Amino acid sequence: MCLGAPGQVVSVRGKIAVVDFWGIKKQIRLDNLTEQVLPGDYVIDHQGYAVRKIDDDAVAETLGMYEVILCEAGCDPIATDVVSELESADDIDSVSEPVLV
């Protein structure tokens, strides 16, 4: 089972966004979204793709739910999957910016 992770958009360049996941920044693709995403928005990331934008009125509740999952991770395979994906993400500072042609 896979679980997407919520993060806050830091910047957008074309169809690539830099997103902050609890202090880890990584690039994700925005190709799957039909609505505009701006810095400050929150999205759900699944394996490098934004799968949905989180409504402004649901951000606090969504982040709170994920905080509980991560804090109580233990042997929870869903929480372990989220933590594993975030830990394996390249720090955005070490990733070169995409070249848009």
C-alpha positions as protocol buffer text, in pm:
chain_id: "A"
residue {
  index: 1
  type: MET
  ca { x: 0 y: 0 z: 0 }
}
residue {
  index: 2
  type: CYS
  ca { x: 125 y: 348 z: -83 }
}
residue {
  index: 3
  type: LEU
  ca { x: 40 y: 676 z: 80 }
}
residue {
  index: 4
  type: GLY
  ca { x: 104 y: 1023 z: -58 }
}
residue {
  index: 5
  type: ALA
  ca { x: 274 y: 1286 z: 154 }
}
residue {
  index: 6
  type: PRO
  ca { x: 151 y: 1643 z: 201 }
}
residue {
  index: 7
  type: GLY
  ca { x: 391 y: 1930 z: 145 }
}
residue {
  index: 8
  type: GLN
  ca { x: 397 y: 2305 z: 95 }
}
residue {
  index: 9
  type: VAL
  ca { x: 490 y: 2443 z: -246 }
}
residue {
  index: 10
  type: VAL
  ca { x: 797 y: 2667 z: -225 }
}
residue {
  index: 11
  type: SER
  ca { x: 829 y: 2755 z: -593 }
}
residue {
  index: 12
  type: VAL
  ca { x: 682 y: 2664 z: -930 }
}
residue {
  index: 13
  type: ARG
  ca { x: 863 y: 2658 z: -1261 }
}
residue {
  index: 14
  type: GLY
  ca { x: 650 y: 2529 z: -1546 }
}
residue {
  index: 15
  type: LYS
  ca { x: 526 y: 2183 z: -1447 }
}
residue {
  index: 16
  type: ILE
  ca { x: 790 y: 2137 z: -1174 }
}
residue {
  index: 17
  type: ALA
  ca { x: 741 y: 2251 z: -815 }
}
residue {
  index: 18
  type: VAL
  ca { x: 983 y: 2258 z: -526 }
}
residue {
  index: 19
  type: VAL
  ca { x: 787 y: 2129 z: -226 }
}
residue {
  index: 20
  type: ASP
  ca { x: 882 y: 2130 z: 143 }
}
residue {
  index: 21
  type: PHE
  ca { x: 799 y: 1809 z: 330 }
}
residue {
  index: 22
  type: TRP
  ca { x: 874 y: 1867 z: 698 }
}
residue {
  index: 23
  type: GLY
  ca { x: 1201 y: 2041 z: 613 }
}
residue {
  index: 24
  type: ILE
  ca { x: 1298 y: 1816 z: 322 }
}
residue {
  index: 25
  type: LYS
  ca { x: 1267 y: 1993 z: -12 }
}
residue {
  index: 26
  type: LYS
  ca { x: 1226 y: 1799 z: -333 }
}
residue {
  index: 27
  type: GLN
  ca { x: 1107 y: 1857 z: -686 }
}
residue {
  index: 28
  type: ILE
  ca { x: 775 y: 1708 z: -791 }
}
residue {
  index: 29
  type: ARG
  ca { x: 584 y: 1711 z: -1118 }
}
residue {
  index: 30
  type: LEU
  ca { x: 253 y: 1895 z: -1152 }
}
residue {
  index: 31
  type: ASP
  ca { x: 140 y: 1727 z: -1477 }
}
residue {
  index: 32
  type: ASN
  ca { x: -155 y: 1545 z: -1315 }
}
residue {
  index: 33
  type: LEU
  ca { x: -319 y: 1858 z: -1174 }
}
residue {
  index: 34
  type: THR
  ca { x: -576 y: 2061 z: -1363 }
}
residue {
  index: 35
  type: GLU
  ca { x: -584 y: 2350 z: -1118 }
}
residue {
  index: 36
  type: GLN
  ca { x: -313 y: 2612 z: -1080 }
}
residue {
  index: 37
  type: VAL
  ca { x: -61 y: 2560 z: -800 }
}
residue {
  index: 38
  type: LEU
  ca { x: 118 y: 2859 z: -648 }
}
residue {
  index: 39
  type: PRO
  ca { x: 388 y: 2899 z: -381 }
}
residue {
  index: 40
  type: GLY
  ca { x: 224 y: 2858 z: -41 }
}
residue {
  index: 41
  type: ASP
  ca { x: -27 y: 2600 z: -162 }
}
residue {
  index: 42
  type: TYR
  ca { x: -22 y: 2246 z: -23 }
}
residue {
  index: 43
  type: VAL
  ca { x: -26 y: 1934 z: -239 }
}
residue {
  index: 44
  type: ILE
  ca { x: -24 y: 1559 z: -190 }
}
residue {
  index: 45
  type: ASP
  ca { x: 282 y: 1398 z: -351 }
}
residue {
  index: 46
  type: HIS
  ca { x: 295 y: 1037 z: -459 }
}
residue {
  index: 47
  type: GLN
  ca { x: 626 y: 913 z: -602 }
}
residue {
  index: 48
  type: GLY
  ca { x: 728 y: 1251 z: -740 }
}
residue {
  index: 49
  type: TYR
  ca { x: 391 y: 1358 z: -878 }
}
residue {
  index: 50
  type: ALA
  ca { x: 137 y: 1590 z: -720 }
}
residue {
  index: 51
  type: VAL
  ca { x: -187 y: 1392 z: -713 }
}
residue {
  index: 52
  type: ARG
  ca { x: -404 y: 1666 z: -568 }
}
residue {
  index: 53
  type: LYS
  ca { x: -400 y: 2016 z: -427 }
}
residue {
  index: 54
  type: ILE
  ca { x: -518 y: 2034 z: -66 }
}
residue {
  index: 55
  type: ASP
  ca { x: -806 y: 2279 z: -13 }
}
residue {
  index: 56
  type: ASP
  ca { x: -702 y: 2573 z: 206 }
}
residue {
  index: 57
  type: ASP
  ca { x: -965 y: 2487 z: 468 }
}
residue {
  index: 58
  type: ALA
  ca { x: -835 y: 2127 z: 496 }
}
residue {
  index: 59
  type: VAL
  ca { x: -460 y: 2197 z: 530 }
}
residue {
  index: 60
  type: ALA
  ca { x: -443 y: 2206 z: 912 }
}
residue {
  index: 61
  type: GLU
  ca { x: -652 y: 1890 z: 951 }
}
residue {
  index: 62
  type: THR
  ca { x: -453 y: 1704 z: 683 }
}
residue {
  index: 63
  type: LEU
  ca { x: -113 y: 1799 z: 829 }
}
residue {
  index: 64
  type: GLY
  ca { x: -234 y: 1708 z: 1179 }
}
residue {
  index: 65
  type: MET
  ca { x: -342 y: 1364 z: 1060 }
}
residue {
  index: 66
  type: TYR
  ca { x: -4 y: 1298 z: 897 }
}
residue {
  index: 67
  type: GLU
  ca { x: 182 y: 1421 z: 1208 }
}
residue {
  index: 68
  type: VAL
  ca { x: -8 y: 1163 z: 1415 }
}
residue {
  index: 69
  type: ILE
  ca { x: 74 y: 889 z: 1163 }
}
residue {
  index: 70
  type: LEU
  ca { x: 444 y: 979 z: 1158 }
}
residue {
  index: 71
  type: CYS
  ca { x: 468 y: 1015 z: 1537 }
}
residue {
  index: 72
  type: GLU
  ca { x: 306 y: 678 z: 1596 }
}
residue {
  index: 73
  type: ALA
  ca { x: 487 y: 508 z: 1305 }
}
residue {
  index: 74
  type: GLY
  ca { x: 647 y: 220 z: 1490 }
}
residue {
  index: 75
  type: CYS
  ca { x: 585 y: -78 z: 1259 }
}
residue {
  index: 76
  type: ASP
  ca { x: 301 y: 85 z: 1067 }
}
residue {
  index: 77
  type: PRO
  ca { x: 376 y: 2 z: 700 }
}
residue {
  index: 78
  type: ILE
  ca { x: 192 y: 308 z: 569 }
}
residue {
  index: 79
  type: ALA
  ca { x: 384 y: 549 z: 790 }
}
residue {
  index: 80
  type: THR
  ca { x: 708 y: 365 z: 714 }
}
residue {
  index: 81
  type: ASP
  ca { x: 637 y: 410 z: 341 }
}
residue {
  index: 82
  type: VAL
  ca { x: 592 y: 788 z: 384 }
}
residue {
  index: 83
  type: VAL
  ca { x: 905 y: 822 z: 599 }
}
residue {
  index: 84
  type: SER
  ca { x: 1104 y: 607 z: 357 }
}
residue {
  index: 85
  type: GLU
  ca { x: 1002 y: 815 z: 55 }
}
residue {
  index: 86
  type: LEU
  ca { x: 1091 y: 1140 z: 229 }
}
residue {
  index: 87
  type: GLU
  ca { x: 1425 y: 1009 z: 353 }
}
residue {
  index: 88
  type: SER
  ca { x: 1520 y: 884 z: 8 }
}
residue {
  index: 89
  type: ALA
  ca { x: 1436 y: 1218 z: -155 }
}
residue {
  index: 90
  type: ASP
  ca { x: 1729 y: 1418 z: -277 }
}
residue {
  index: 91
  type: ASP
  ca { x: 1775 y: 1743 z: -93 }
}
residue {
  index: 92
  type: ILE
  ca { x: 1674 y: 2008 z: -346 }
}
residue {
  index: 93
  type: ASP
  ca { x: 1993 y: 2205 z: -274 }
}
residue {
  index: 94
  type: SER
  ca { x: 2196 y: 1923 z: -430 }
}
residue {
  index: 95
  type: VAL
  ca { x: 1969 y: 1879 z: -733 }
}
residue {
  index: 96
  type: SER
  ca { x: 2030 y: 2097 z: -1036 }
}
residue {
  index: 97
  type: GLU
  ca { x: 1738 y: 2308 z: -1155 }
}
residue {
  index: 98
  type: PRO
  ca { x: 1556 y: 2168 z: -1458 }
}
residue {
  index: 99
  type: VAL
  ca { x: 1639 y: 2337 z: -1783 }
}
residue {
  index: 100
  type: LEU
  ca { x: 1326 y: 2457 z: -1960 }
}
residue {
  index: 101
  type: VAL
  ca { x: 1358 y: 2489 z: -2334 }
}
